């Protein structure tokens, strides 16, 4: 989606985040680590994935603003090693309860929103206003990175958790 305003971007992030995280309200603690045939992640892994990317994308901007050169996607990982990076995310959050994961997601969403609020429209919508976006195609603005790592996975993982819930009723 091409956003024309910061508010439009924030509205979409918050709408999709709310729909995603509310799907976990009906799950029990004992279900959080269940892997169901037909879905490639457990409920806890779905949230850990979101937490990992929320932290990571913001860290690129934080690093640049601190005068460092951000490592994309992450220190020790290349773009063709995302599966290994996801395993790292899962390990970080493996000992959290389902409620702690939900709470942490909501807290990180506030931080994400505050970060986006702090960016001016040029930084969000004009290509190459941040050095970490320069190696990417013309359409990859900061707003596009934000969308790809929030709205898009919130939607796709909402579908995934809904499928998980439906299949878990059949077992």
DRENSEDO-786603 format. One record per residue: residue number from 1; residue in three letters; x, y, z of N, C-alpha, C in turn. Coordinates in nm, 4 decimals. Atoms other than C-alpha are relative to their C-alpha. Layout:
# DRENSEDO-786603
PT   sepa   vose       n.xx       n.yy       n.zz      ca.xx      ca.yy      ca.zz       c.xx       c.yy       c.zz
PT    NUM    ALA          X          Y          Z          X          Y          Z          X          Y          Z
...
This chain:
# DRENSEDO-786603
PT   sepa   vose       n.xx       n.yy       n.zz      ca.xx      ca.yy      ca.zz       c.xx       c.yy       c.zz
PT      1    UNK     0.0834    -0.1179     0.0000     0.0000     0.0000     0.0000     0.0882     0.1246     0.0000
PT      2    UNK    -0.0724    -0.1268     0.0033     0.1257     0.3473    -0.0820    -0.0692     0.0975     0.0951
PT      3    UNK     0.0559    -0.0917    -0.0984     0.0724     0.5748     0.2153     0.0267     0.1432    -0.0419
PT      4    UNK    -0.0156    -0.1411     0.0324     0.0204     0.9446     0.1703     0.0184     0.0864     0.1244
PT      5    UNK    -0.0206    -0.0753    -0.1238     0.0430     1.0442     0.5350     0.0468    -0.0920     0.1118
PT      6    UNK    -0.0450     0.0736    -0.1179     0.2027     0.9401     0.8599    -0.1197    -0.0568     0.0759
PT      7    UNK     0.1177     0.0457    -0.0737    -0.1415     0.9157     1.0203    -0.0632    -0.1224    -0.0658
PT      8    UNK     0.0539     0.1152     0.0727    -0.2628     0.6776     0.7511     0.0839    -0.1250     0.0292
PT      9    UNK    -0.0902     0.1108    -0.0317     0.0424     0.4559     0.8118    -0.0228    -0.0487     0.1426
PT     10    UNK     0.0219     0.0376    -0.1406    -0.0057     0.4622     1.1891    -0.1355    -0.0671     0.0203
PT     11    UNK     0.1330     0.0609    -0.0125    -0.3771     0.3858     1.1576     0.0014    -0.1444    -0.0486
PT     12    UNK    -0.0044     0.1357     0.0558    -0.3061     0.0824     0.9414     0.0820    -0.0940     0.0888
PT     13    UNK    -0.0816     0.0810    -0.0919    -0.0314    -0.0436     1.1737    -0.0822    -0.0391     0.1215
PT     14    UNK     0.0723     0.0269    -0.1236    -0.2511    -0.0125     1.4806    -0.1232    -0.0864    -0.0222
PT     15    UNK     0.1160     0.0829     0.0323    -0.5582    -0.1618     1.3152     0.0410    -0.1465    -0.0193
PT     16    UNK    -0.0411     0.1382     0.0285    -0.3736    -0.4686     1.1863     0.0660    -0.0650     0.1223
PT     17    UNK    -0.0614     0.0536    -0.1220    -0.1736    -0.5091     1.5095    -0.1068    -0.0461     0.0979
PT     18    UNK     0.1092     0.0342    -0.0919    -0.4929    -0.5091     1.7151    -0.0704    -0.1287    -0.0450
PT     19    UNK     0.0655     0.1202     0.0514    -0.6589    -0.7673     1.4905     0.0887    -0.1233     0.0183
PT     20    UNK    -0.0941     0.1111    -0.0173    -0.3466    -0.9851     1.5021     0.0056    -0.0459     0.1449
PT     21    UNK    -0.0261     0.0401    -0.1379    -0.2846    -0.9802     1.8763    -0.1266    -0.0461     0.0721
PT     22    UNK     0.1249     0.0453    -0.0620    -0.6522    -1.0208     1.9699    -0.0283    -0.1478    -0.0272
PT     23    UNK     0.0191     0.1427     0.0311    -0.6439    -1.3641     1.8054     0.0553    -0.0905     0.1100
PT     24    UNK    -0.0651     0.0812    -0.1028    -0.4328    -1.4859     2.0967    -0.0762     0.0007     0.1324
PT     25    UNK     0.0756    -0.0129    -0.1248    -0.6860    -1.3858     2.3650    -0.0690    -0.1294     0.0419
PT     26    UNK     0.0750     0.1223    -0.0333    -0.8668    -1.7195     2.3444     0.0906    -0.1216     0.0201
PT     27    UNK    -0.0917     0.1124    -0.0168    -0.5545    -1.9365     2.3630     0.0394    -0.0160     0.1457
PT     28    UNK    -0.0471     0.0290    -0.1356    -0.4381    -2.1033     2.6809     0.1519    -0.0065    -0.0003
PT     29    UNK    -0.1450     0.0090    -0.0152    -0.0855    -2.1082     2.8123     0.0529    -0.1326    -0.0552
PT     30    UNK    -0.0455     0.1319     0.0463    -0.0610    -2.4793     2.7303     0.0005    -0.0115    -0.1528
PT     31    UNK     0.0045     0.0044     0.1461    -0.1327    -2.4047     2.3621     0.1102     0.0805    -0.0672
PT     32    UNK    -0.0917    -0.0970     0.0629     0.1350    -2.1414     2.3047     0.1147    -0.0645    -0.0765
PT     33    UNK    -0.1134     0.0654     0.0657     0.4060    -2.3904     2.2020    -0.0405    -0.1197    -0.0857
PT     34    UNK     0.0474     0.1115     0.0815     0.1883    -2.6345     2.0086     0.0225     0.0263    -0.1479
PT     35    UNK    -0.0174    -0.0066     0.1442     0.2943    -2.6954     1.6522    -0.1080    -0.0888    -0.0608
PT     36    UNK     0.1117     0.0698     0.0624    -0.0093    -2.7963     1.4464     0.0371    -0.0304    -0.1449
PT     37    UNK    -0.0270     0.0374     0.1388     0.0336    -2.9881     1.1208    -0.0801     0.0908    -0.0936
PT     38    UNK     0.0649    -0.0914     0.0929    -0.0424    -2.7471     0.8377     0.0310     0.1463     0.0276
PT     39    UNK    -0.0416    -0.1367    -0.0341     0.0950    -2.4363     1.0133     0.1465    -0.0093     0.0432
PT     40    UNK    -0.1449     0.0125    -0.0194     0.4684    -2.3721     1.0218     0.0560     0.0616     0.1278
PT     41    UNK    -0.0485    -0.0605    -0.1241     0.4877    -2.1897     1.3560    -0.0993    -0.0241     0.1132
PT     42    UNK     0.0854     0.0061    -0.1176     0.3547    -2.2175     1.7072    -0.0544     0.1407     0.0252
PT     43    UNK     0.0474    -0.1344    -0.0344     0.1494    -1.9289     1.8479     0.1101     0.0883     0.0612
PT     44    UNK    -0.1077    -0.0784    -0.0617     0.4484    -1.8182     2.0595     0.1005     0.0455    -0.1053
PT     45    UNK    -0.0933    -0.0376     0.1061     0.6726    -1.8210     1.7524    -0.0564     0.1108    -0.0884
PT     46    UNK     0.0613    -0.1057     0.0809     0.4238    -1.6052     1.5635     0.0180     0.1365     0.0647
PT     47    UNK    -0.0188    -0.1269    -0.0700     0.4448    -1.3368     1.8296     0.1486     0.0349     0.0050
PT     48    UNK    -0.1446    -0.0248    -0.0059     0.8236    -1.3766     1.8663     0.0517     0.0560    -0.1322
PT     49    UNK    -0.0361    -0.0507     0.1318     0.8592    -1.3182     1.4917    -0.0295     0.1502    -0.0076
PT     50    UNK     0.0390    -0.1412     0.0046     0.6714    -0.9888     1.5230     0.0895     0.0841     0.0914
PT     51    UNK    -0.0842    -0.0728    -0.0949     0.8713    -0.8815     1.8288     0.1402     0.0202    -0.0574
PT     52    UNK    -0.1340    -0.0080     0.0571     1.1987    -0.9587     1.6538     0.0103     0.1067    -0.1072
PT     53    UNK    -0.0045    -0.0982     0.1084     1.1161    -0.7520     1.3459    -0.0284     0.1416     0.0482
PT     54    UNK     0.0246    -0.1340    -0.0540     0.9740    -0.4606     1.5449     0.1289     0.0584     0.0578
PT     55    UNK    -0.1269    -0.0456    -0.0573     1.3020    -0.4383     1.7349     0.1043     0.0260    -0.1080
PT     56    UNK    -0.1059    -0.0059     0.0999     1.5209    -0.4979     1.4322    -0.0098     0.1235    -0.0889
PT     57    UNK     0.0134    -0.1136     0.0914     1.3820    -0.2365     1.1952     0.0277     0.1314     0.0732
PT     58    UNK    -0.0257    -0.1225    -0.0765     1.3807     0.0304     1.4638     0.1484     0.0127     0.0331
PT     59    UNK    -0.1427    -0.0049    -0.0337     1.7393    -0.0638     1.5560     0.0838     0.0516    -0.1165
PT     60    UNK    -0.0738    -0.0536     0.1152     1.8540     0.0157     1.2004     0.0015     0.1523     0.0056
PT     61    UNK     0.0097    -0.1451    -0.0068     1.7308     0.3703     1.2420     0.0744     0.0532     0.1227
PT     62    UNK    -0.0706    -0.0410    -0.1216     1.8595     0.3973     1.5992     0.1511    -0.0002    -0.0225
PT     63    UNK    -0.1440     0.0088     0.0268     2.2055     0.2822     1.4855     0.0459     0.1158    -0.0880
PT     64    UNK    -0.0406    -0.1086     0.0903     2.2181     0.5321     1.1997     0.0014     0.1336     0.0732
PT     65    UNK     0.0069    -0.1269    -0.0721     2.1104     0.8182     1.4242     0.1107     0.0130     0.1051
PT     66    UNK    -0.1099     0.0001    -0.0976     2.3823     0.7157     1.6727     0.1364     0.0053    -0.0686
PT     67    UNK    -0.1251    -0.0100     0.0736     2.6436     0.7441     1.3973     0.0616    -0.1329    -0.0382
PT     68    UNK    -0.0482     0.1335     0.0358     2.6811     0.3688     1.3459    -0.0544    -0.0374    -0.1374
PT     69    UNK     0.0512     0.0542     0.1261     2.6385     0.1784     1.0220    -0.0825    -0.1240     0.0343
PT     70    UNK     0.0844     0.1148    -0.0330     2.3409    -0.0556     1.0660     0.0360    -0.1221    -0.0848
PT     71    UNK    -0.0207     0.1250     0.0716     2.3891    -0.4184     0.9708    -0.1365    -0.0580    -0.0324
PT     72    UNK     0.1294     0.0541     0.0421     2.0955    -0.5423     0.7667     0.0178    -0.1387    -0.0589
PT     73    UNK     0.1136    -0.0171    -0.0888     1.9178    -0.7603     0.8349     0.0391     0.0063     0.1479
PT     74    UNK    -0.0439    -0.0029    -0.1393     2.1083    -0.8237     1.1620     0.1447    -0.0469     0.0059
PT     75    UNK    -0.1384     0.0413    -0.0190     2.4594    -0.8741     1.2921     0.0094    -0.1525    -0.0046
PT     76    UNK    -0.0203     0.1442     0.0115     2.5748    -1.2209     1.1877    -0.0958    -0.0705    -0.0944
PT     77    UNK     0.0996     0.0601     0.0897     2.2890    -1.2762     0.9399     0.0006     0.0725    -0.1339
PT     78    UNK     0.0164    -0.0560     0.1345     2.2528    -1.2254     0.5665    -0.1462    -0.0185    -0.0399
PT     79    UNK     0.1395     0.0070     0.0435     1.9254    -1.1824     0.3769    -0.0413    -0.1417    -0.0383
PT     80    UNK     0.0348     0.1381     0.0355     1.9438    -1.5453     0.2625     0.0033    -0.0937     0.1211
PT     81    UNK    -0.0017     0.0782    -0.1237     1.9594    -1.6602     0.6268    -0.1140     0.0395     0.0942
PT     82    UNK     0.1100    -0.0469    -0.0854     1.6251    -1.5291     0.7499    -0.0582    -0.1106     0.0863
PT     83    UNK     0.0512     0.1103    -0.0819     1.5123    -1.8721     0.8680     0.0797    -0.0159     0.1289
PT     84    UNK    -0.0868     0.0073    -0.1179     1.8097    -1.8817     1.1054    -0.0257     0.1192     0.0919
PT     85    UNK     0.0324    -0.1183    -0.0795     1.7288    -1.5276     1.2175    -0.1307    -0.0208     0.0758
PT     86    UNK     0.1277     0.0262    -0.0675     1.3712    -1.6329     1.2964     0.0206    -0.0946     0.1177
PT     87    UNK    -0.0300     0.0920    -0.1104     1.5069    -1.9205     1.5055     0.0608     0.0769     0.1179
PT     88    UNK    -0.0581    -0.0858    -0.1044     1.7070    -1.6583     1.6964    -0.1104     0.0753     0.0749
PT     89    UNK     0.1136    -0.0685    -0.0633     1.3863    -1.4596     1.7596    -0.0741    -0.0952     0.0934
PT     90    UNK     0.0751     0.0968    -0.0803     1.2108    -1.7743     1.8855     0.0747    -0.0319     0.1288
PT     91    UNK    -0.0800     0.0325    -0.1179     1.4976    -1.8520     2.1229    -0.0053     0.1133     0.1032
PT     92    UNK     0.0041    -0.1152    -0.0917     1.4951    -1.5003     2.2704    -0.1258    -0.0039     0.0869
PT     93    UNK     0.1300    -0.0103    -0.0695     1.1265    -1.5279     2.3663    -0.0568    -0.1343     0.0456
PT     94    UNK     0.0531     0.1335    -0.0293     1.0944    -1.9033     2.4331    -0.0471    -0.0196     0.1437
PT     95    UNK     0.0372     0.0197    -0.1405     1.0651    -1.8686     2.8107    -0.1089     0.0943     0.0486
PT     96    UNK     0.1072    -0.0921    -0.0361     0.7971    -1.5994     2.8055    -0.1347    -0.0732    -0.0024
PT     97    UNK     0.1358     0.0542     0.0021     0.4404    -1.6903     2.8929    -0.0763     0.0657    -0.1145
PT     98    UNK     0.0823    -0.0589     0.1052     0.1695    -1.6230     2.6384    -0.0422     0.1417     0.0375
PT     99    UNK     0.0421    -0.1341    -0.0436     0.0450    -1.3287     2.8430     0.1160     0.0978    -0.0038
PT    100    UNK    -0.1173    -0.0878     0.0068     0.3975    -1.1879     2.8703     0.0311     0.0385    -0.1441
PT    101    UNK    -0.0240    -0.0295     0.1415     0.4376    -1.2144     2.4922    -0.1000     0.1025    -0.0522
PT    102    UNK     0.1042    -0.0947     0.0424     0.1084    -1.0336     2.4350     0.0288     0.1384     0.0564
PT    103    UNK    -0.0315    -0.1274    -0.0647     0.2020    -0.7618     2.6837     0.1213     0.0653    -0.0655
PT    104    UNK    -0.1204    -0.0522     0.0629     0.5465    -0.7234     2.5305    -0.0292     0.0510    -0.1413
PT    105    UNK     0.0386    -0.0450     0.1340     0.3954    -0.6994     2.1808    -0.0674     0.1374     0.0090
PT    106    UNK     0.0702    -0.1281    -0.0150     0.1640    -0.4199     2.2965     0.0950     0.1116     0.0427
PT    107    UNK    -0.0980    -0.1000    -0.0426     0.4523    -0.2385     2.4692     0.0906     0.0418    -0.1157
PT    108    UNK    -0.0879    -0.0309     0.1137     0.6760    -0.2631     2.1627    -0.0758     0.0759    -0.1082
PT    109    UNK     0.0802    -0.0737     0.0966     0.3926    -0.1383     1.9466    -0.0062     0.1491     0.0372
PT    110    UNK    -0.0021    -0.1394    -0.0455     0.3811     0.1794     2.1585     0.1344     0.0638    -0.0364
PT    111    UNK    -0.1332    -0.0500     0.0351     0.7574     0.2223     2.1094     0.0099     0.0228    -0.1511
PT    112    UNK     0.0019    -0.0085     0.1471     0.7152     0.1583     1.7337    -0.0787     0.1237    -0.0442
PT    113    UNK     0.0828    -0.1170     0.0318     0.4359     0.4191     1.7174     0.0730     0.1303     0.0338
PT    114    UNK    -0.0729    -0.1202    -0.0403     0.6444     0.6748     1.9083     0.1155     0.0288    -0.0961
PT    115    UNK    -0.1086    -0.0168     0.0961     0.9362     0.6146     1.6721    -0.0539     0.0598    -0.1307
PT    116    UNK     0.0576    -0.0486     0.1256     0.7175     0.6644     1.3653    -0.0480     0.1446     0.0159
PT    117    UNK     0.0444    -0.1380    -0.0270     0.5629     0.9767     1.5204     0.1169     0.0976    -0.0039
PT    118    UNK    -0.1165    -0.0881    -0.0061     0.9144     1.1164     1.5643     0.0610     0.0289    -0.1371
PT    119    UNK    -0.0561    -0.0180     0.1339     0.9938     1.0853     1.1927    -0.0796     0.1026    -0.0785
PT    120    UNK     0.0723    -0.0956     0.0830     0.9112     1.3686     0.9578    -0.0432    -0.0674    -0.1309
PT    121    UNK     0.0545     0.0583     0.1228     0.7262     1.3079     0.6319     0.1087    -0.0277    -0.1039
PT    122    UNK    -0.1076     0.0238     0.0967     1.0408     1.3439     0.4196     0.0744    -0.1292     0.0333
PT    123    UNK    -0.0708     0.1218    -0.0415     1.2187     1.0735     0.6214    -0.0840    -0.1235    -0.0299
PT    124    UNK     0.0880     0.1148     0.0232     0.9188     0.8443     0.5924    -0.0216    -0.0304    -0.1476
PT    125    UNK     0.0535     0.0217     0.1347     0.8216     0.8936     0.2309     0.0942     0.0307    -0.1161
PT    126    UNK    -0.0938    -0.0293     0.1077     1.1273     1.0097     0.0344     0.1176    -0.0971     0.0089
PT    127    UNK    -0.1069     0.0996     0.0082     1.3800     0.7493    -0.0760     0.1343     0.0610     0.0388
PT    128    UNK    -0.1383    -0.0312    -0.0370     1.7319     0.7625     0.0692     0.0152     0.1086     0.1061
PT    129    UNK    -0.0133    -0.0941    -0.1114     1.6551     0.9923     0.3617     0.0728    -0.0659     0.1174
PT    130    UNK    -0.0812     0.0760    -0.0943     1.8143     0.7178     0.5713     0.0960    -0.0856    -0.0827
PT    131    UNK    -0.1001     0.0765     0.0739     2.1347     0.5520     0.4565    -0.0320    -0.1490    -0.0071
PT    132    UNK     0.0269     0.1438    -0.0006     2.0114     0.2064     0.5533    -0.1008    -0.0415    -0.1066
PT    133    UNK     0.0931     0.0340     0.1087     1.7475     0.2258     0.2758     0.0656     0.0085    -0.1375
PT    134    UNK    -0.0628    -0.0276     0.1300     1.9945     0.3200    -0.0011     0.0279    -0.1229    -0.0864
PT    135    UNK    -0.0289     0.1145     0.0882     2.0921    -0.0299    -0.1198    -0.1252    -0.0636    -0.0633
PT    136    UNK     0.1236     0.0640     0.0421     1.7276    -0.1126    -0.1872    -0.0643     0.0763    -0.1156
PT    137    UNK     0.0631    -0.0645     0.1163     1.5056    -0.0354    -0.4887    -0.0653     0.1340     0.0335
PT    138    UNK     0.0530    -0.1361    -0.0109     1.3606     0.3106    -0.5480    -0.1239     0.0104     0.0897
PT    139    UNK     0.1257    -0.0071    -0.0758     1.0254     0.2290    -0.3884     0.0180    -0.0297     0.1487
PT    140    UNK    -0.0223     0.0400    -0.1381     1.1851     0.1188    -0.0595     0.0386     0.1194     0.0885
PT    141    UNK    -0.0161    -0.1101    -0.0939     1.1381     0.4219     0.1626    -0.0067    -0.0557     0.1424
PT    142    UNK     0.0152     0.0421    -0.1402     1.1409     0.4077     0.5419    -0.1441    -0.0476     0.0235
PT    143    UNK     0.1403     0.0415    -0.0164     0.7586     0.3900     0.5271    -0.0241    -0.1386    -0.0575
PT    144    UNK     0.0168     0.1333     0.0607     0.7815     0.0868     0.2975     0.0594    -0.1066     0.0904
PT    145    UNK    -0.0589     0.0947    -0.0941     1.0188    -0.0899     0.5379    -0.0909    -0.0192     0.1209
PT    146    UNK     0.0910     0.0079    -0.1145     0.7802    -0.0090     0.8213    -0.1203    -0.0860    -0.0356
PT    147    UNK     0.1162     0.0782     0.0434     0.4843    -0.1497     0.6275     0.0355    -0.1483    -0.0140
PT    148    UNK    -0.0409     0.1384     0.0278     0.6681    -0.4651     0.5173     0.0286    -0.0765     0.1286
PT    149    UNK    -0.0361     0.0663    -0.1252     0.7710    -0.5368     0.8750    -0.0998     0.0214     0.1126
PT    150    UNK     0.1063    -0.0126    -0.1005     0.4480    -0.4513     1.0543    -0.1337    -0.0368    -0.0624
PT    151    UNK     0.1328     0.0240     0.0566     0.1243    -0.4245     0.8570    -0.0053    -0.1328    -0.0758
PT    152    UNK     0.0035     0.1221     0.0826     0.2098    -0.7011     0.6088     0.0065    -0.1277     0.0847
PT    153    UNK     0.0005     0.1223    -0.0804     0.3136    -0.9656     0.8652    -0.1127    -0.0056     0.1028
PT    154    UNK     0.1147     0.0057    -0.0911     0.0398    -0.8630     1.1083    -0.1185    -0.0639    -0.0718
PT    155    UNK     0.1107     0.0576     0.0775    -0.2097    -0.9476     0.8330     0.0247    -0.1470    -0.0301
PT    156    UNK    -0.0249     0.1386     0.0398    -0.0422    -1.2663     0.7131     0.0051    -0.0933     0.1209
PT    157    UNK    -0.0044     0.0847    -0.1186     0.0207    -1.3958     1.0641    -0.1357    -0.0073     0.0697
PT    158    UNK     0.1373     0.0131    -0.0504    -0.3372    -1.3196     1.1630    -0.0684    -0.1156    -0.0720
PT    159    UNK     0.0547     0.1124     0.0766    -0.4405    -1.5565     0.8839     0.0592    -0.1312     0.0507
PT    160    UNK    -0.0699     0.1200    -0.0474    -0.1817    -1.8066     1.0100    -0.0523    -0.0449     0.1368
PT    161    UNK     0.0487     0.0398    -0.1331    -0.3022    -1.7989     1.3740    -0.1461    -0.0443    -0.0075
PT    162    UNK     0.1391     0.0440     0.0173    -0.6634    -1.8270     1.2600    -0.0040    -0.1426    -0.0550
PT    163    UNK    -0.0092     0.1367     0.0533    -0.5700    -2.1360     1.0578     0.0439    -0.0949     0.1107
PT    164    UNK    -0.0473     0.0813    -0.1113    -0.3804    -2.2706     1.3598    -0.1166    -0.0331     0.0942
PT    165    UNK     0.1126     0.0197    -0.0909    -0.6877    -2.2225     1.5780    -0.1038    -0.0959    -0.0578
PT    166    UNK     0.0985     0.0872     0.0651    -0.9182    -2.3897     1.3270     0.0502    -0.1452    -0.0034
PT    167    UNK    -0.0551     0.1353     0.0061    -0.6862    -2.6888     1.2817     0.0144    -0.0627     0.1386
PT    168    UNK    -0.0161     0.0545    -0.1356    -0.6294    -2.7239     1.6573    -0.1335    -0.0537     0.0541
PT    169    UNK     0.1310     0.0527    -0.0410    -1.0041    -2.7776     1.7004    -0.0254    -0.1384    -0.0565
PT    170    UNK     0.0193     0.1294     0.0651    -0.9795    -3.0789     1.4702     0.0844    -0.1104     0.0619
PT    171    UNK    -0.0853     0.1026    -0.0618    -0.7086    -3.2549     1.6734    -0.0485    -0.0442     0.1338
